[in-house]
Amino acid sequence: MNGPRGVFDGIDAEALAAIGIDPQAVGDAVEADLGPAPVARPQTWRRRRVRLPGHLPVTRRAQSCLDIAVKDAERGGTRVAEYHIGVAVVGADGGLVPPILAALGVSSPQLRTAIRARR
C-alpha cells in the first residue's frame, strides 16, 4: 500500500461496523489523545548496501570500535564483553564522544582506565 497508513489498515471496516465500532471515530480519538501517526520515511542508503533481515547497517566508525574491542578481548584471552566495547568507544577518534568528554571535563585515558577497573 502506498501513502500513509491508518490505525485500522488491513482490518475489515464493515465487520467492525457490524458490531458497532466506527474505525474512523476510534482513529480520531487515538490521534486526539496521542497525536498523529508518524509518517514513514522511505529507507535510503548511501552506497549500495544490502539490508539483511535482523541485521543493522554498521558505520565505519562503529566497525572500527567493534574491531578494537575484539582485539582487546583477544589480548586478555576472553570473549568480548560490554567493557571492551565501552573502552573502544571512549577511545575512538572523531564522532560525538570526544566533545562530550571534553564538555564533562573527563579525559579519554582516565575513563578507559575507570572502565577497565570496574570489570
N, CA, C and O of each residue as an XYZ file, in Angstrom:
476
protein
N       0.844     -1.186      0.000
C       0.000      0.000      0.000
C       0.879      1.236      0.000
O       1.799      1.342      0.811
N       0.612      2.165     -0.891
C       1.341      3.423     -0.950
C       0.579      4.472     -0.161
O      -0.646      4.407     -0.055
N       1.303      5.444      0.396
C       0.651      6.508      1.135
C       0.621      6.207      2.623
O       1.101      5.163      3.063
N       0.050      7.134      3.403
C       0.046      6.959      4.847
C      -0.840      5.797      5.281
O      -1.863      5.496      4.667
N      -0.409      5.165      6.349
C      -1.182      4.056      6.902
C      -2.088      4.583      7.998
O      -1.729      5.503      8.733
N      -3.271      3.987      8.097
C      -4.211      4.363      9.137
C      -4.179      3.361     10.271
O      -3.554      2.306     10.162
N      -4.853      3.692     11.360
C      -4.879      2.836     12.530
C      -5.453      1.465     12.200
O      -4.979      0.452     12.714
N      -6.474      1.426     11.343
C      -7.154      0.171     11.060
C      -6.898     -0.346      9.655
O      -7.731     -1.075      9.116
N      -5.767      0.009      9.040
C      -5.451     -0.551      7.735
C      -5.373     -2.068      7.857
O      -4.791     -2.595      8.805
N      -5.954     -2.754      6.905
C      -5.914     -4.211      6.910
C      -7.020     -4.839      7.727
O      -7.116     -6.065      7.792
N      -7.862     -4.027      8.355
C      -8.979     -4.557      9.140
C     -10.257     -4.275      8.369
O     -10.406     -3.205      7.779
N     -11.155     -5.206      8.370
C     -12.416     -5.087      7.647
C     -13.328     -4.086      8.360
O     -13.912     -4.396      9.398
N     -13.442     -2.879      7.788
C     -14.251     -1.819      8.390
C     -15.715     -2.218      8.494
O     -16.388     -1.852      9.457
N     -16.217     -2.968      7.511
C     -17.617     -3.389      7.552
C     -17.863     -4.344      8.710
O     -18.905     -4.263      9.360
N     -16.925     -5.245      8.981
C     -17.071     -6.172     10.103
C     -17.088     -5.413     11.424
O     -17.865     -5.741     12.321
N     -16.227     -4.393     11.547
C     -16.217     -3.586     12.767
C     -17.524     -2.812     12.912
O     -18.077     -2.723     14.008
N     -18.018     -2.253     11.807
C     -19.284     -1.505     11.841
C     -20.436     -2.413     12.254
O     -21.363     -1.970     12.933
N     -20.385     -3.672     11.853
C     -21.453     -4.615     12.198
C     -21.546     -4.840     13.703
O     -22.617     -5.176     14.207
N     -20.456     -4.663     14.422
C     -20.503     -4.832     15.879
C     -20.470     -3.487     16.597
O     -20.205     -3.421     17.798
N     -20.743     -2.416     15.852
C     -20.901     -1.096     16.456
C     -19.633     -0.300     16.647
O     -19.616      0.634     17.449
N     -18.562     -0.639     15.934
C     -17.302      0.109     16.062
C     -17.086      0.921     14.797
O     -17.103      0.387     13.689
N     -16.881      2.219     14.977
C     -16.593      3.109     13.860
C     -15.077      3.319     13.818
O     -14.542      4.071     14.634
N     -14.375      2.667     12.880
C     -12.910      2.790     12.833
C     -12.430      4.232     12.734
O     -11.422      4.582     13.348
N     -13.113      5.059     11.993
C     -12.701      6.461     11.846
C     -12.796      7.191     13.185
O     -11.910      7.972     13.533
N     -13.876      6.935     13.940
C     -14.031      7.586     15.245
C     -12.942      7.130     16.212
O     -12.397      7.939     16.963
N     -12.626      5.841     16.193
C     -11.563      5.325     17.060
C     -10.222      5.942     16.657
O      -9.450      6.378     17.511
N      -9.955      5.975     15.351
C      -8.710      6.579     14.868
C      -8.598      8.044     15.252
O      -7.531      8.509     15.653
N      -9.716      8.780     15.127
C      -9.718     10.196     15.510
C      -9.455     10.366     17.005
O      -8.731     11.274     17.415
N     -10.052      9.480     17.824
C      -9.836      9.553     19.267
C      -8.382      9.252     19.621
O      -7.810      9.902     20.496
N      -7.785      8.275     18.949
C      -6.378      7.937     19.194
C      -5.491      9.109     18.808
O      -4.583      9.471     19.557
N      -5.744      9.708     17.643
C      -4.944     10.861     17.220
C      -5.109     12.033     18.156
O      -4.142     12.743     18.433
N      -6.338     12.255     18.659
C      -6.568     13.365     19.581
C      -5.802     13.158     20.878
O      -5.323     14.114     21.487
N      -5.690     11.901     21.295
C      -5.009     11.595     22.550
C      -3.496     11.519     22.386
O      -2.755     12.061     23.206
N      -3.034     10.852     21.337
C      -1.603     10.589     21.176
C      -0.921     11.427     20.102
O       0.307     11.447     20.020
N      -1.691     12.106     19.293
C      -1.112     12.854     18.181
C      -1.142     12.016     16.920
O      -1.420     10.818     16.974
N      -0.858     12.635     15.788
C      -0.916     11.902     14.522
C       0.174     10.843     14.439
O       1.236     10.971     15.048
N      -0.106      9.809     13.684
C       0.876      8.750     13.471
C       2.051      9.309     12.689
O       1.860     10.123     11.786
N       3.272      8.881     13.024
C       4.425      9.381     12.276
C       4.372      8.909     10.830
O       3.920      7.804     10.532
N       4.835      9.759      9.961
C       4.876      9.416      8.546
C       6.125      8.588      8.310
O       7.230      8.988      8.675
N       5.937      7.441      7.702
C       7.083      6.575      7.426
C       7.954      7.219      6.356
O       7.471      7.619      5.296
N       9.243      7.312      6.652
C      10.172      7.856      5.673
C      10.713      6.725      4.828
O      10.944      5.624      5.330
N      10.912      6.981      3.579
C      11.484      5.920      2.745
C      12.905      5.623      3.198
O      13.638      6.527      3.599
N      13.290      4.362      3.132
C      14.642      3.987      3.515
C      15.594      4.356      2.392
O      15.416      3.948      1.244
N      16.597      5.127      2.742
C      17.618      5.484      1.769
C      18.962      5.081      2.355
O      19.193      5.204      3.558
N      19.808      4.620      1.525
C      21.128      4.188      1.955
C      22.172      4.847      1.067
O      22.022      4.947     -0.151
N      23.232      5.290      1.723
C      24.381      5.729      0.947
C      25.095      4.489      0.472
O      25.054      3.457      1.141
N      25.717      4.566     -0.615
C      26.349      3.392     -1.207
C      25.316      2.294     -1.315
O      24.311      2.327     -0.604
N      25.521      1.376     -2.135
C      24.555      0.299     -2.314
C      24.801     -0.770     -1.271
O      25.741     -1.557     -1.385
N      23.961     -0.798     -0.262
C      24.081     -1.777      0.806
C      22.903     -2.736      0.720
O      21.785     -2.353      0.377
N      23.180     -3.952      1.032
C      22.124     -4.939      1.093
C      21.664     -5.009      2.536
O      22.477     -5.181      3.443
N      20.370     -4.876      2.750
C      19.849     -4.941      4.111
C      19.316     -6.339      4.358
O      18.353     -6.773      3.726
N      19.949     -7.032      5.276
C      19.537     -8.375      5.626
C      18.559     -8.316      6.794
O      18.717     -7.485      7.688
N      17.563     -9.176      6.797
C      16.619     -9.178      7.921
C      17.350     -9.450      9.232
O      18.150    -10.381      9.323
N      17.072     -8.640     10.237
C      17.693     -8.841     11.538
C      19.068     -8.226     11.685
O      19.649     -8.302     12.768
N      19.613     -7.620     10.645
C      20.925     -7.003     10.717
C      20.794     -5.494     10.550
O      20.030     -5.012      9.714
N      21.539     -4.768     11.344
C      21.557     -3.319     11.234
C      22.801     -2.893     10.468
O      23.855     -3.511     10.612
N      22.693     -1.846      9.655
C      23.893     -1.360      8.981
C      24.867     -0.791     10.017
O      24.448     -0.196     11.010
N      26.146     -0.975      9.782
C      27.177     -0.527     10.717
C      28.066      0.488     10.014
O      28.549      0.244      8.908
N      28.275      1.621     10.660
C      29.149      2.638     10.085
C      30.601      2.193     10.213
O      30.918      1.264     10.956
N      31.474      2.873      9.475
C      32.902      2.540      9.564
C      33.436      2.764     10.972
O      34.227      1.967     11.477
N      33.000      3.853     11.604
C      33.483      4.150     12.955
C      33.005      3.077     13.934
O      33.769      2.656     14.803
N      31.766      2.631     13.807
C      31.251      1.575     14.685
C      31.997      0.268     14.443
O      32.330     -0.443     15.392
N      32.260     -0.051     13.180
C      33.005     -1.277     12.863
C      34.406     -1.209     13.438
O      34.932     -2.204     13.936
N      35.010     -0.031     13.369
C      36.348      0.144     13.929
C      36.328     -0.096     15.444
O      37.224     -0.749     15.979
N      35.316      0.426     16.129
C      35.204      0.209     17.578
C      35.022     -1.270     17.893
O      35.617     -1.789     18.837
N      34.197     -1.945     17.099
C      33.999     -3.375     17.322
C      35.297     -4.150     17.107
O      35.609     -5.061     17.874
N      36.053     -3.794     16.073
C      37.334     -4.454     15.804
C      38.312     -4.242     16.962
O      39.001     -5.174     17.378
N      38.367     -3.023     17.473
C      39.254     -2.718     18.602
C      38.829     -3.519     19.833
O      39.677     -4.032     20.563
N      37.520     -3.627     20.063
C      37.016     -4.391     21.211
C      37.403     -5.868     21.091
O      37.783     -6.496     22.079
N      37.304     -6.410     19.888
C      37.678     -7.816     19.673
C      39.168     -8.014     19.946
O      39.549     -8.969     20.624
N      40.009     -7.126     19.427
C      41.455     -7.244     19.653
C      41.794     -7.131     21.137
O      42.642     -7.866     21.644
N      41.124     -6.202     21.835
C      41.356     -6.029     23.269
C      40.969     -7.297     24.032
O      41.685     -7.722     24.939
N      39.847     -7.895     23.667
C      39.403     -9.129     24.326
C      40.369    -10.272     24.041
O      40.695    -11.051     24.937
N      40.821    -10.372     22.810
C      41.758    -11.444     22.445
C      43.067    -11.316     23.201
O      43.650    -12.322     23.607
N      43.542    -10.076     23.397
C      44.779     -9.864     24.171
C      44.629    -10.394     25.588
O      45.578    -10.925     26.167
N      43.436    -10.248     26.139
C      43.194    -10.721     27.504
C      42.745    -12.174     27.558
O      42.542    -12.723     28.641
N      42.590    -12.796     26.397
C      42.177    -14.189     26.352
C      40.734    -14.409     26.775
O      40.392    -15.465     27.307
N      39.886    -13.412     26.541
C      38.478    -13.527     26.943
C      37.561    -13.254     25.760
O      38.013    -12.867     24.682
N      36.287    -13.459     25.975
C      35.288    -13.070     24.969
C      35.048    -11.577     25.068
O      35.371    -10.953     26.078
N      34.480    -11.007     24.016
C      34.165     -9.583     24.025
C      33.044     -9.333     25.021
O      32.008     -9.997     24.977
N      33.246     -8.391     25.905
C      32.239     -8.004     26.896
C      31.917     -6.521     26.711
O      32.579     -5.812     25.954
N      30.896     -6.079     27.415
C      30.472     -4.681     27.252
C      31.578     -3.696     27.600
O      31.647     -2.627     26.994
N      32.451     -4.021     28.560
C      33.509     -3.074     28.895
C      34.527     -2.955     27.764
O      35.120     -1.890     27.591
N      34.746     -4.027     26.982
C      35.639     -3.916     25.822
C      35.074     -2.899     24.831
O      35.803     -2.063     24.296
N      33.778     -2.983     24.601
C      33.139     -2.052     23.662
C      33.167     -0.641     24.231
O      33.418      0.318     23.501
N      32.913     -0.507     25.527
C      32.964      0.811     26.162
C      34.325      1.455     26.041
O      34.431      2.640     25.725
N      35.376      0.676     26.292
C      36.743      1.191     26.175
C      37.028      1.615     24.738
O      37.646      2.654     24.503
N      36.576      0.809     23.776
C      36.812      1.135     22.359
C      36.070      2.402     21.958
O      36.624      3.244     21.251
N      34.832      2.547     22.395
C      34.037      3.738     22.032
C      34.638      4.987     22.663
O      34.750      6.026     22.012
N      35.022      4.885     23.924
C      35.600      6.039     24.616
C      36.919      6.455     23.972
O      37.252      7.640     23.954
N      37.668      5.495     23.445
C      38.958      5.811     22.827
C      38.879      6.204     21.373
O      39.902      6.527     20.770
N      37.683      6.188     20.785
C      37.538      6.482     19.358
C      37.871      7.942     19.056
O      37.554      8.849     19.826
N      38.516      8.132     17.922
C      38.791      9.490     17.451
C      37.604      9.948     16.626
O      37.011      9.159     15.890
N      37.263     11.194     16.743
C      36.157     11.727     15.963
C      34.815     11.321     16.544
O      34.751     10.656     17.578
N      33.756     11.719     15.883
C      32.417     11.394     16.350
C      31.996     12.274     17.503
O      32.550     13.355     17.703
N      31.022     11.819     18.258
C      30.453     12.616     19.338
C      31.149     12.430     20.682
O      31.025     13.283     21.560
N      31.872     11.339     20.856
C      32.437     11.039     22.172
C      33.467     12.078     22.627
O      33.337     12.582     23.742
N      34.485     12.426     21.826
C      35.473     13.392     22.315
C      34.883     14.734     22.771
O      35.282     15.229     23.825
N      33.944     15.350     22.017
C      33.404     16.608     22.520
C      32.553     16.436     23.786
O      32.510     17.329     24.633
N      31.887     15.304     23.910
C      31.092     15.067     25.127
C      32.019     14.930     26.323
O      31.770     15.511     27.379
N      33.093     14.157     26.157
C      34.055     14.008     27.253
C      34.695     15.344     27.603
O      34.884     15.655     28.779
N      35.028     16.133     26.590
C      35.628     17.444     26.839
C      34.662     18.342     27.615
O      35.070     19.047     28.538
N      33.388     18.312     27.239
C      32.384     19.134     27.926
C      32.225     18.699     29.383
O      31.927     19.518     30.252
N      32.425     17.407     29.641
C      32.319     16.891     31.010
C      33.616     17.058     31.796
O      33.651     16.838     33.007
N      34.682     17.447     31.098
C      35.972     17.608     31.761
C      36.630     16.276     32.098
O      37.377     16.173     33.071
N      36.348     15.252     31.285
C      36.898     13.914     31.520
C      37.813     13.578     30.354
O      37.470     13.815     29.196
N      38.985     13.021     30.666
C      39.876     12.624     29.585
C      39.575     11.188     29.185
O      39.146     10.373     30.001
N      39.804     10.903     27.936
C      39.562      9.562     27.411
C      40.397      8.512     28.143
O      39.856      7.472     28.520
N      41.713      8.746     28.361
C      42.508      7.740     29.089
C      41.993      7.481     30.510
O      41.990      6.339     30.968
N      41.558      8.536     31.207
C      41.020      8.362     32.555
C      39.769      7.485     32.535
O      39.624      6.588     33.366
N      38.875      7.740     31.593
C      37.635      6.989     31.518
C      37.891      5.541     31.108
O      37.257      4.628     31.637
N      38.813      5.324     30.171
C      39.160      3.955     29.786
C      39.702      3.176     30.973
O      39.343      2.016     31.177
N      40.571      3.816     31.762
C      41.135      3.173     32.960
C      40.024      2.845     33.958
O      40.017      1.763     34.546
N      39.096      3.765     34.147
C      37.997      3.529     35.094
C      37.103      2.399     34.626
O      36.650      1.590     35.436
N      36.843      2.333     33.326
C      36.004      1.245     32.791
C      36.681     -0.098     33.004
O      36.039     -1.061     33.423
N      37.983     -0.167     32.714
C      38.711     -1.433     32.892
C      38.766     -1.847     34.356
O      38.726     -3.037     34.667
N      38.857     -0.872     35.257
C      38.942     -1.175     36.686
C      37.621     -1.733     37.243
O      37.628     -2.471     38.229
N      36.506     -1.385     36.622
C      35.186     -1.818     37.128
C      34.770     -3.209     36.640
O      33.784     -3.753     37.137
N      35.475     -3.786     35.703
C      35.045     -5.077     35.166
C      35.206     -6.113     36.152
O      34.896     -7.274     35.883
